[in-house]
Amino acid sequence: MAAPDGDSDRAGSASDAELARRLDRLSRDLESEKRERAAGERLPKSDSASYALAFRLASEFVAGVLVGAALGWGLDYVAGTSPWGLIGLLLLGFCAGVVNVVRVAGRMSASTGAADGSRRE
Amino acid sequence: MEDKVDPIHQFAINNIVDLGTIGGVQLAFTNSALFMVVIVVLITGFMIAATSPRMLVPGRFQSLAEISYEFVANMLRESAGTDGMRFFPFVFSVFMFVLFANVLGLFPYFFTVTSHIVITAALAVTIILLVIIYGFYRNGLHFLGLFVPKGVPVYLLPLVVAIEVMSFLSRPISLSVRLFANMLAGHITLKVFASFILMLGAFGFAGWLGAIVPFFMTVALTALEVLVAFLQAYVFAILTCMYLNDALHPSH
């Protein structure tokens, strides 16, 4: 009685190993399939996404300069330091606009870099 | 469209019901308000009609609602993490409102709500106020760490903090101006090219023949405007998510 039991046990573990191997292969295949599909999907999306990004970069920069100008004009109006507040804060606003643009562009390249990294894994 | 071309006329605000004045400010139910009501009714009706069958295998409307839910939920989860999901109702409302306003505005004779900077600025200011208030409520004074990047030498700190504050203040402006400018410019361009057809048509048969060119331009621009309508709603919503992320996790 023990012998057939052990036999079936061994057979069971062998088929378990076989099953595990097949499951492993299947999940690997599915993974690569998913990756290929994601890579295919990324291409048609990129066109409209880059349009959105271009408009974002432009408006971020302009908004920074506008805020600087408005704050400077307000400071001059309140403190009567015309025109130095406007000049100084406009320059700072220019810096803020550049910071905005660099930040958006950096986030963009970081996200695509991360996506590439996960694809290679 | 008689003999004068007036591409701005489509943005005119008309009073439908006058509600009198309060404190010197005139109150009225305008065509803009009417379309906002239409938008809200449409969104609510669509979501209720789509979700009431609750089928395991969704029908057309239910799958549309599920797609929009998953789209916004994924967007929010990716940019603000799972604890950003508490803002899901807000972000979803903002996204659907802007999307419906943009798309409804594309119909002839319809009013484009988002082509007025008052509307987009009100939305943007609401979002930024939410970010500031919730940021202070959740993180206390740590929220101010948003303005102090790590690894900056002390002598540069005042300059950097000033620039960071300005960069933060520029957010509602870029958020509102982007949406408003896109809708305004797109609709004016469409109107101008469409009126070229009529102006050329005034020259008789040869004019109508030549009008084929602006006609195709109008068709192409309409397609572009559909793209822009969806894209700007998406950009508006994803930036809302990113700003909410700053309120949730202010560490730079």
Chai-1 contact restraints between the chains, C-beta under 6 A:
chainA,res_idxA,chainB,res_idxB,connection_type,confidence,min_distance_angstrom,max_distance_angstrom,comment,restraint_id
A,S48,B,L227,contact,1.0,0.0,6.0,A-B,restraint_1
A,S48,B,L231,contact,1.0,0.0,6.0,A-B,restraint_2
A,A52,B,L231,contact,1.0,0.0,6.0,A-B,restraint_3
A,A52,B,V235,contact,1.0,0.0,6.0,A-B,restraint_4
A,S59,B,S174,contact,1.0,0.0,6.0,A-B,restraint_5
A,S59,B,V177,contact,1.0,0.0,6.0,A-B,restraint_6
A,S59,B,R178,contact,1.0,0.0,6.0,A-B,restraint_7
A,E60,B,S174,contact,1.0,0.0,6.0,A-B,restraint_8
A,A63,B,S170,contact,1.0,0.0,6.0,A-B,restraint_9
A,A63,B,I173,contact,1.0,0.0,6.0,A-B,restraint_10
A,A63,B,S174,contact,1.0,0.0,6.0,A-B,restraint_11
A,G64,B,S170,contact,1.0,0.0,6.0,A-B,restraint_12
A,L66,B,I173,contact,1.0,0.0,6.0,A-B,restraint_13
A,V67,B,M166,contact,1.0,0.0,6.0,A-B,restraint_14
A,V67,B,L169,contact,1.0,0.0,6.0,A-B,restraint_15
A,V67,B,S170,contact,1.0,0.0,6.0,A-B,restraint_16
A,G68,B,M166,contact,1.0,0.0,6.0,A-B,restraint_17
A,L92,B,A162,contact,1.0,0.0,6.0,A-B,restraint_18
A,G93,B,M166,contact,1.0,0.0,6.0,A-B,restraint_19
A,C95,B,I163,contact,1.0,0.0,6.0,A-B,restraint_20
A,A96,B,I163,contact,1.0,0.0,6.0,A-B,restraint_21
A,A96,B,M166,contact,1.0,0.0,6.0,A-B,restraint_22
A,A96,B,S167,contact,1.0,0.0,6.0,A-B,restraint_23
A,V99,B,I163,contact,1.0,0.0,6.0,A-B,restraint_24
A,V99,B,S167,contact,1.0,0.0,6.0,A-B,restraint_25
A,N100,B,S167,contact,1.0,0.0,6.0,A-B,restraint_26
